[in-house]
Amino acid sequence: MPIDIEGIRSRLTSHAQDLGVFGQVLDHEPVSAPGSGLTYAVWLGEIAPSPQNSGLASTSARVTFNGRLYLPADTEPMGDVDLQLGAAVDQLIGAYSGGFTLGGSVRNLDLLGAGGEALRAPFRYLQLDSTTYRTAHLNIPMILSNVWAQAS
């Protein structure tokens, strides 16, 4: 069964859009400044076999998407930039926790890292074009069962 990358990405972006906190939600990593206001972007990060979840007949997959929040660092009041990003990350993690199987498209979001690195969101600065953004970068790991058949 092939991995439904487009469907998974669509469900991740839908969770973000449904929160109503983002000025825009992108389905790709921006190559130029996404503008003012709070932006969220989602893109594919990694696909790998999941040894802990595989058997003798089939291999399960661990798929990780990236999600990055962008807010211009000079947004006023500047002291509220991290508060605004933190609140949005809190809501995203809550939405992804509540949508644990992404509508049945994955076995589970690997929130606690049973199959590798857990869901997390480090905060950093990023320069795009002439704008400095305060960002939070989510890694969103998930497990998909029985993706690839093993040859006998």
N, CA, C and O of each residue as an XYZ file, in Angstrom:
608
protein
N       0.855     -1.177      0.000
C       0.000      0.000      0.000
C       0.901      1.241      0.000
O       1.688      1.411      0.931
N       0.814      2.093     -0.993
C       1.682      3.283     -1.027
C       1.299      4.282      0.068
O       0.157      4.331      0.526
N       2.265      5.050      0.455
C       2.047      6.081      1.475
C       1.277      7.238      0.838
O       1.669      7.746     -0.213
N       0.204      7.642      1.466
C      -0.626      8.741      0.968
C      -0.060     10.068      1.487
O      -0.638     10.692      2.377
N       1.065     10.486      0.927
C       1.750     11.694      1.393
C       0.853     12.918      1.248
O       0.774     13.744      2.158
N       0.184     13.034      0.117
C      -0.689     14.191     -0.109
C      -1.843     14.224      0.896
O      -2.173     15.283      1.430
N      -2.450     13.075      1.150
C      -3.559     13.015      2.098
C      -3.136     13.350      3.519
O      -3.843     14.059      4.234
N      -1.983     12.838      3.923
C      -1.468     13.123      5.269
C      -1.167     14.611      5.408
O      -1.544     15.238      6.398
N      -0.484     15.170      4.410
C      -0.175     16.603      4.457
C      -1.454     17.432      4.511
O      -1.527     18.422      5.239
N      -2.448     17.032      3.749
C      -3.721     17.740      3.749
C      -4.378     17.714      5.131
O      -4.931     18.720      5.575
N      -4.320     16.576      5.804
C      -4.909     16.488      7.138
C      -4.140     17.344      8.139
O      -4.741     17.965      9.016
N      -2.813     17.381      8.014
C      -2.010     18.223      8.910
C      -2.323     19.700      8.706
O      -2.467     20.445      9.676
N      -2.428     20.126      7.455
C      -2.735     21.540      7.207
C      -4.168     21.870      7.612
O      -4.437     22.978      8.074
N      -5.092     20.923      7.443
C      -6.481     21.157      7.854
C      -6.585     21.376      9.358
O      -7.321     22.252      9.811
N      -5.845     20.575     10.139
C      -5.837     20.778     11.589
C      -5.413     22.207     11.912
O      -6.012     22.864     12.764
N      -4.377     22.680     11.225
C      -3.869     24.032     11.480
C      -4.883     25.095     11.059
O      -5.115     26.054     11.796
N      -5.485     24.934      9.887
C      -6.467     25.905      9.411
C      -7.679     25.974     10.322
O      -8.231     27.051     10.552
N      -8.093     24.828     10.841
C      -9.271     24.779     11.707
C      -9.066     25.532     13.017
O     -10.040     25.914     13.665
N      -7.827     25.750     13.414
C      -7.558     26.491     14.651
C      -7.930     27.963     14.522
O      -8.289     28.603     15.510
N      -7.845     28.504     13.298
C      -8.200     29.900     13.071
C      -7.212     30.911     13.621
O      -7.570     32.072     13.821
N      -5.974     30.497     13.870
C      -4.985     31.422     14.438
C      -3.942     31.874     13.418
O      -3.162     32.784     13.696
N      -3.920     31.248     12.242
C      -2.893     31.550     11.255
C      -3.448     32.419     10.138
O      -4.544     32.171      9.634
N      -2.689     33.435      9.753
C      -3.060     34.258      8.613
C      -2.999     33.460      7.331
O      -3.788     33.682      6.413
N      -2.047     32.519      7.269
C      -1.959     31.617      6.122
C      -1.334     30.299      6.562
O      -0.496     30.254      7.463
N      -1.768     29.230      5.900
C      -1.218     27.891      6.109
C      -0.728     27.412      4.755
O      -1.500     27.341      3.798
N       0.556     27.084      4.672
C       1.181     26.683      3.407
C       1.417     25.179      3.394
O       1.655     24.579      4.442
N       1.352     24.571      2.222
C       1.627     23.142      2.086
C       3.032     22.887      1.543
O       3.285     21.868      0.902
N       3.934     23.818      1.806
C       5.324     23.701      1.359
C       6.196     24.605      2.228
O       5.705     25.515      2.895
N       7.484     24.335      2.204
C       8.418     25.218      2.903
C       8.638     26.453      2.043
O       9.030     26.330      0.883
N       8.395     27.632      2.585
C       8.562     28.834      1.765
C      10.035     29.085      1.437
O      10.914     28.885      2.275
N      10.285     29.525      0.209
C      11.646     29.865     -0.210
C      11.890     31.365     -0.123
O      13.018     31.832     -0.282
N      10.826     32.112      0.132
C      10.947     33.551      0.342
C      10.072     33.924      1.537
O       9.272     33.116      2.010
N      10.232     35.140      2.012
C       9.516     35.598      3.200
C       8.004     35.429      3.022
O       7.447     35.899      2.030
N       7.330     34.758      3.977
C       5.894     34.548      3.837
C       5.044     35.760      4.179
O       3.819     35.688      4.086
N       5.651     36.864      4.570
C       4.895     38.079      4.845
C       4.694     38.305      6.321
O       5.357     37.685      7.154
N       3.769     39.205      6.647
C       3.528     39.547      8.043
C       2.454     38.626      8.617
O       1.798     37.881      7.889
N       2.293     38.694      9.909
C       1.308     37.856     10.572
C       1.846     36.461     10.807
O       2.961     36.129     10.403
N       1.043     35.659     11.461
C       1.437     34.301     11.826
C       1.169     33.351     10.661
O       0.042     33.252     10.176
N       2.216     32.654     10.219
C       2.147     31.712      9.103
C       2.562     30.345      9.598
O       3.429     30.225     10.464
N       1.938     29.304      9.044
C       2.321     27.928      9.341
C       2.535     27.209      8.026
O       1.704     27.301      7.121
N       3.654     26.485      7.912
C       3.968     25.725      6.706
C       4.228     24.273      7.081
O       4.814     23.990      8.126
N       3.790     23.350      6.221
C       3.947     21.914      6.441
C       4.577     21.294      5.198
O       4.151     21.571      4.077
N       5.605     20.444      5.401
C       6.218     19.737      4.278
C       6.821     18.428      4.763
O       7.077     18.243      5.953
N       7.041     17.527      3.819
C       7.577     16.201      4.109
C       9.010     16.305      4.608
O       9.819     17.044      4.046
N       9.323     15.560      5.668
C      10.659     15.610      6.237
C      11.464     14.341      6.042
O      12.636     14.400      5.671
N      10.840     13.177      6.291
C      11.611     11.930      6.235
C      10.678     10.736      6.120
O       9.581     10.727      6.678
N      11.132      9.733      5.387
C      10.445      8.445      5.309
C      11.487      7.380      5.602
O      12.570      7.374      5.016
N      11.145      6.466      6.529
C      12.082      5.407      6.888
C      11.312      4.183      7.367
O      10.179      4.306      7.832
N      11.921      2.995      7.259
C      11.311      1.824      7.870
C      11.239      1.998      9.394
O      12.066      2.687      9.992
N      10.251      1.372      9.998
C      10.083      1.402     11.448
C      10.329      0.003     11.999
O       9.410     -0.816     12.023
N      11.546     -0.287     12.438
C      11.865     -1.641     12.902
C      10.967     -2.110     14.050
O      10.573     -3.276     14.098
N      10.645     -1.199     14.975
C       9.854     -1.568     16.147
C       8.432     -1.976     15.780
O       7.775     -2.669     16.556
N       7.950     -1.566     14.629
C       6.557     -1.800     14.248
C       6.405     -2.756     13.077
O       5.296     -2.971     12.589
N       7.507     -3.328     12.626
C       7.487     -4.218     11.473
C       7.490     -5.674     11.921
O       7.863     -5.994     13.049
N       7.065     -6.550     11.011
C       7.059     -7.985     11.275
C       7.853     -8.718     10.220
O       8.694     -8.131      9.539
N       7.584    -10.006     10.087
C       8.318    -10.830      9.129
C       7.744    -10.741      7.720
O       8.442    -11.044      6.752
N       6.490    -10.332      7.590
C       5.847    -10.295      6.278
C       5.792     -8.896      5.674
O       5.708     -8.745      4.456
N       5.840     -7.863      6.538
C       5.736     -6.504      6.012
C       6.524     -5.524      6.885
O       6.793     -5.763      8.062
N       6.870     -4.434      6.253
C       7.624     -3.376      6.929
C       6.714     -2.179      7.116
O       6.076     -1.709      6.174
N       6.666     -1.696      8.340
C       5.923     -0.470      8.630
C       6.836      0.723      8.409
O       8.058      0.577      8.358
N       6.244      1.903      8.279
C       7.023      3.108      7.988
C       6.883      4.121      9.114
O       5.858      4.196      9.791
N       7.932      4.886      9.288
C       7.896      6.063     10.158
C       8.078      7.259      9.237
O       9.134      7.435      8.628
N       7.047      8.071      9.143
C       7.051      9.241      8.264
C       7.038     10.478      9.153
O       6.232     10.586     10.077
N       7.934     11.401      8.863
C       7.991     12.636      9.637
C       7.735     13.815      8.705
O       8.372     13.959      7.661
N       6.791     14.649      9.108
C       6.547     15.915      8.425
C       7.149     17.029      9.270
O       7.270     16.912     10.489
N       7.519     18.101      8.601
C       7.967     19.316      9.283
C       6.828     20.313      9.282
O       6.088     20.427      8.305
N       6.695     21.021     10.362
C       5.762     22.130     10.449
C       6.509     23.306     11.044
O       7.140     23.167     12.092
N       6.454     24.443     10.411
C       7.168     25.608     10.951
C       6.233     26.801     11.033
O       5.543     27.139     10.071
N       6.223     27.426     12.193
C       5.483     28.661     12.402
C       6.428     29.817     12.177
O       7.588     29.766     12.586
N       5.936     30.868     11.524
C       6.726     32.063     11.220
C       5.989     33.284     11.747
O       4.790     33.438     11.515
N       6.694     34.140     12.445
C       6.153     35.425     12.853
C       7.294     36.429     12.787
O       8.336     36.200     13.400
N       7.132     37.545     12.056
C       8.221     38.519     12.012
C       8.663     38.885     13.427
O       7.841     39.197     14.289
N       9.977     38.842     13.649
C      10.526     39.059     14.991
C      10.277     40.473     15.502
O      10.312     40.707     16.710
N      10.028     41.412     14.602
C       9.806     42.795     15.027
C       8.320     43.124     15.206
O       7.952     44.295     15.295
N       7.465     42.096     15.258
C       6.040     42.305     15.503
C       5.860     42.949     16.874
O       6.447     42.508     17.862
N       5.048     43.986     16.919
C       4.806     44.706     18.180
C       3.573     44.159     18.895
O       2.597     43.788     18.243
N       3.605     44.106     20.203
C       4.765     44.327     21.058
C       5.730     43.136     20.979
O       5.304     41.982     21.025
N       7.012     43.422     20.862
C       8.021     42.385     20.648
C       8.052     41.364     21.792
O       8.399     40.202     21.583
N       7.690     41.801     22.986
C       7.674     40.881     24.115
C       6.596     39.811     24.011
O       6.630     38.820     24.740
N       5.645     40.008     23.111
C       4.559     39.037     22.947
C       4.792     38.056     21.801
O       3.976     37.160     21.588
N       5.886     38.207     21.064
C       6.147     37.330     19.917
C       6.247     35.877     20.375
O       5.579     35.009     19.813
N       7.069     35.601     21.386
C       7.192     34.225     21.867
C       5.888     33.727     22.484
O       5.562     32.545     22.378
N       5.146     34.619     23.126
C       3.869     34.211     23.712
C       2.884     33.787     22.625
O       2.177     32.790     22.767
N       2.850     34.557     21.542
C       1.946     34.234     20.443
C       2.355     32.919     19.774
O       1.505     32.077     19.487
N       3.663     32.744     19.525
C       4.142     31.489     18.929
C       3.880     30.319     19.862
O       3.420     29.263     19.427
N       4.171     30.503     21.144
C       3.971     29.428     22.113
C       2.520     28.990     22.190
O       2.232     27.795     22.261
N       1.612     29.942     22.177
C       0.185     29.608     22.222
C      -0.229     28.839     20.966
O      -1.016     27.896     21.054
N       0.287     29.227     19.809
C      -0.055     28.533     18.565
C       0.524     27.109     18.556
O      -0.145     26.177     18.109
N       1.757     26.934     19.045
C       2.349     25.593     19.135
C       1.514     24.726     20.072
O       1.243     23.563     19.775
N       1.110     25.295     21.198
C       0.272     24.573     22.151
C      -1.009     24.081     21.469
O      -1.403     22.928     21.648
N      -1.650     24.940     20.699
C      -2.885     24.560     20.009
C      -2.637     23.503     18.932
O      -3.445     22.591     18.758
N      -1.513     23.627     18.204
C      -1.194     22.625     17.179
C      -0.958     21.259     17.798
O      -1.501     20.261     17.324
N      -0.153     21.204     18.852
C       0.127     19.915     19.491
C      -1.168     19.326     20.041
O      -1.375     18.115     19.970
N      -2.038     20.170     20.588
C      -3.333     19.693     21.050
C      -4.177     19.138     19.916
O      -4.820     18.099     20.071
N      -4.181     19.823     18.771
C      -4.949     19.359     17.610
C      -4.389     18.046     17.076
O      -5.151     17.141     16.738
N      -3.069     17.934     16.997
C      -2.467     16.703     16.504
C      -2.658     15.563     17.497
O      -2.822     14.413     17.088
N      -2.640     15.860     18.784
C      -2.899     14.828     19.797
C      -4.339     14.342     19.692
O      -4.605     13.145     19.795
N      -5.258     15.265     19.488
C      -6.664     14.908     19.360
C      -6.983     14.181     18.066
O      -7.951     13.424     17.999
N      -6.175     14.405     17.040
C      -6.350     13.724     15.753
C      -5.295     12.650     15.600
O      -4.603     12.590     14.584
N      -5.172     11.800     16.609
C      -4.072     10.853     16.784
C      -3.809      9.962     15.577
O      -2.668      9.557     15.358
N      -4.837      9.643     14.787
C      -4.651      8.799     13.599
C      -4.853      9.581     12.300
O      -4.874      8.989     11.221
N      -5.000     10.891     12.393
C      -5.242     11.738     11.219
C      -6.363     11.163     10.361
O      -6.211     10.968      9.156
N      -7.484     10.901     11.011
C      -8.647     10.387     10.297
C      -8.460      8.983      9.760
O      -9.084      8.611      8.766
N      -7.616      8.206     10.399
C      -7.371      6.827      9.975
C      -6.318      6.692      8.894
O      -6.106      5.590      8.389
N      -5.645      7.782      8.520
C      -4.635      7.706      7.454
C      -3.280      7.198      7.956
O      -2.430      6.808      7.155
N      -3.074      7.200      9.280
C      -1.846      6.656      9.864
C      -2.230      5.796     11.067
O      -3.311      5.956     11.634
N      -1.344      4.891     11.447
C      -1.641      4.096     12.645
C      -1.707      5.003     13.859
O      -2.631      4.922     14.669
N      -0.697      5.877     13.971
C      -0.701      6.859     15.061
C       0.368      7.913     14.825
O       1.383      7.668     14.173
N       0.111      9.087     15.373
C       1.169     10.081     15.486
C       2.069      9.603     16.618
O       1.582      9.222     17.682
N       3.361      9.620     16.394
C       4.308      9.120     17.399
C       4.670     10.265     18.351
O       5.819     10.702     18.410
N       3.673     10.735     19.086
C       3.812     11.923     19.931
C       4.932     11.805     20.956
O       5.647     12.772     21.216
N       5.082     10.617     21.537
C       6.043     10.439     22.623
C       7.342      9.787     22.171
O       8.229      9.547     22.991
N       7.466      9.501     20.895
C       8.719      8.999     20.357
C       8.971      7.529     20.581
O      10.126      7.133     20.742
N       7.938      6.695     20.598
C       8.129      5.257     20.781
C       8.977      4.656     19.658
O       9.700      3.686     19.883
N       8.896      5.223     18.455
C       9.643      4.697     17.323
C      10.809      5.574     16.909
O      11.372      5.369     15.833
N      11.191      6.546     17.731
C      12.278      7.465     17.400
C      12.100      8.768     18.160
O      11.690      8.771     19.321
N      12.404      9.848     17.512
C      12.314     11.159     18.153
C      10.854     11.570     18.366
O      10.019     11.410     17.476
N      10.560     12.098     19.548
C       9.204     12.527     19.890
C       8.870     13.855     19.218
O       9.756     14.592     18.786
N       7.577     14.142     19.141
C       7.103     15.448     18.676
C       7.719     16.532     19.558
O       7.718     16.423     20.784
N       8.233     17.558     18.934
C       8.842     18.668     19.686
C       8.786     19.919     18.834
O       8.482     19.857     17.643
N       9.084     21.066     19.453
C       9.025     22.341     18.726
C      10.059     23.316     19.278
O       9.715     24.164     20.101
N      11.312     23.218     18.849
C      12.300     24.220     19.270
C      12.037     25.573     18.601
O      11.564     25.639     17.467
N      12.350     26.628     19.315
C      12.155     28.000     18.832
C      13.498     28.558     18.381
O      14.518     28.363     19.043
N      13.488     29.265     17.231
C      14.718     29.817     16.665
C      14.384     31.107     15.908
O      13.230     31.528     15.819
N      15.438     31.709     15.372
C      15.288     32.834     14.447
C      15.693     32.365     13.067
O      16.559     31.502     12.930
N      15.065     32.933     12.035
C      15.349     32.571     10.657
C      15.238     33.822      9.804
O      14.263     34.568      9.905
N      16.238     34.050      8.965
C      16.246     35.198      8.048
C      15.752     34.732      6.684
O      16.340     33.831      6.085
N      14.673     35.342      6.190
C      14.182     35.099      4.842
C      14.059     36.449      4.157
O      13.400     37.358      4.661
N      14.701     36.567      3.002
C      14.786     37.850      2.320
C      15.356     38.862      3.322
O      16.413     38.606      3.899
N      14.711     39.966      3.541
C      15.246     40.964      4.473
C      14.510     40.939      5.817
O      14.657     41.860      6.622
N      13.726     39.895      6.059
C      12.933     39.819      7.284
C      13.474     38.741      8.210
O      13.764     37.624      7.781
N      13.606     39.085      9.474
C      13.964     38.108     10.502
C      12.675     37.602     11.126
O      11.841     38.379     11.591
N      12.528     36.272     11.126
C      11.343     35.638     11.698
C      11.720     34.921     12.986
O      12.806     34.356     13.111
N      10.801     34.960     13.931
C      10.871     34.073     15.085
C      10.096     32.852     14.636
O       8.981     32.977     14.131
N      10.669     31.672     14.813
C      10.045     30.454     14.320
C       9.954     29.397     15.417
O      10.699     29.423     16.396
N       9.047     28.495     15.228
C       8.978     27.258     16.004
C       8.894     26.145     14.975
O       8.028     26.161     14.100
N       9.796     25.182     15.081
C       9.876     24.116     14.084
C       9.400     22.806     14.708
O      10.057     22.249     15.587
N       8.252     22.323     14.241
C       7.730     21.046     14.727
C       8.227     19.917     13.851
O       8.222     20.021     12.624
N       8.657     18.832     14.485
C       8.804     17.578     13.769
C       7.565     16.783     14.140
O       7.220     16.685     15.317
N       6.900     16.221     13.157
C       5.626     15.541     13.387
C       5.792     14.090     12.918
O       5.531     13.779     11.756
N       6.226     13.204     13.827
C       6.461     11.811     13.452
C       5.182     10.980     13.511
O       4.322     11.200     14.363
N       5.072     10.030     12.600
C       3.900      9.156     12.581
C       4.302      7.770     12.122
O       5.301      7.596     11.425
N       3.510      6.784     12.524
C       3.746      5.394     12.155
C       2.636      4.946     11.208
O       1.456      5.194     11.456
N       3.028      4.284     10.121
C       2.088      3.689      9.176
C       2.371      2.192      9.151
O       3.509      1.780      8.926
N       1.354      1.381      9.378
C       1.517     -0.066      9.458
C       1.544     -0.711      8.081
O       0.850     -0.283      7.159
N       2.365     -1.756      7.964
C       2.364     -2.655      6.799
C       2.407     -1.925      5.471
O       1.536     -2.112      4.621
N       3.419     -1.099      5.294
C       3.542     -0.298      4.075
C       4.198     -1.070      2.947
O       3.737     -1.017      1.806
N       5.270     -1.788      3.255
C       6.020     -2.489      2.217
C       6.037     -3.990      2.511
O       6.324     -4.403      3.635
N       5.727     -4.805      1.492
C       5.787     -6.249      1.628
C       7.250     -6.687      1.625
O       8.081     -6.141      0.899
N       7.536     -7.683      2.453
C       8.887     -8.238      2.480
C       8.910     -9.497      1.619
O       7.981    -10.303      1.666
N       9.969     -9.666      0.836
C      10.110    -10.843     -0.024
C      10.500    -12.050      0.821
O      11.217    -11.925      1.815
N      10.028    -13.192      0.419
C      10.365    -14.403      1.174
C      11.570    -15.099      0.575
O      11.998    -16.137      1.080
